[in-house]
Amino acid sequence: MLIIPCPWCGPREQTEFAYGGEAHIVRPKDPDALSDEQWGDYVFMRRNPKGRLLEQWAHAFGCRRWFNVERDTVSYAITRVYKPGEPAPEEAR
């Protein structure tokens, strides 16, 4: 069982959380100007690294807040948890 440390509630079991995908994806400034291929890339194409990844999680069965997690996709080790608006760890991007 993965234990995720919520920045507001503390460590909880993974079953309390909902995964939100890769963090820090910037929405296009003018989505109407994108071609279908560009829009598809924005919606579906994500990094899938073997190693460190920045992710979004929501504490669905707790405080219901969103936050970011720096996690290793191989070992599942969580190295950092930070609130939205806080700077992302540069080494993981």
N, C-alpha and C positions, 0 to 999 in steps of 0.2 A: 504494500500500500504506500502510495506517495503521500508524504506529509507536506502540505503547502502552507508557508507562513503568511497569513493575511496581514497586511500592514496595520489594520485596525483591530482585528480580533485575535491575532496570534496564530500559532500552528494548529491546523485542522486537517482532517483526512481529505483526500482527493475527491471523495464522493460528494462533498459539500460545494464543489466548484464546477463552473462551466468554462470550457476552453474557448477562447475567442480568436485564435489564430495568431499569426505573426504581428508583432507590435510595430508601431511607427510607420505604417503604410500611409503615405500622403495621398489624399484624394485629389484628382486632377482639378485644376482651377476652372477649366471650361469643359465639362464633360460632354456637352453637346457638339463640340468641335472634334471629338475623337472619332476615328474610324471604328468599324466593328472589330477589327483586329486589335487596335489599341485598347479599346474598351475591354475586350476579352483578356488581354494581357494584364490590365489593371485588376480585374475581378479574380482571375484564376491563377496567374503566375506568381508563385511565391518561392522564396529561398527554401531549400530543404537540406540544410547543411548537416554533415556528420560532425557534431560538436556543439558549440555554444550557439544558442538562438534566443532572441528576445521575443517574448510571447505576451499576449493579453489573457487575463483570467478574470472571471467574475465570481464573487463569493455568493453563489446563488441561494444557498440555504443558510446564510448567515447575515452579514450586514448588507448584502446585495450591491456592494461597490465593486467597480472595476479597478484593476491594478496591473502592473507589468512584472514579469518574472524573467530573469536570466537563468536559463536551464541548459544543461548539457543533454543533447538528444541521444547520446550513446549510454551514458551512465544514469540519466535522469536526475543527476545532482542539481539542486537549485543553489546557485551561487549568490544571487541577489534578488531582492524584491523591492520594488519602488512604486510610489504613487504616480498617477497621471500628472504630467506637468513637470516632474522631476527629470533631470537630464539622463539620457540613456548612457550606459557604459560604452564608450567608443570602441573598445577592443572587440566587442561582440557584433558590431554592425557590419 
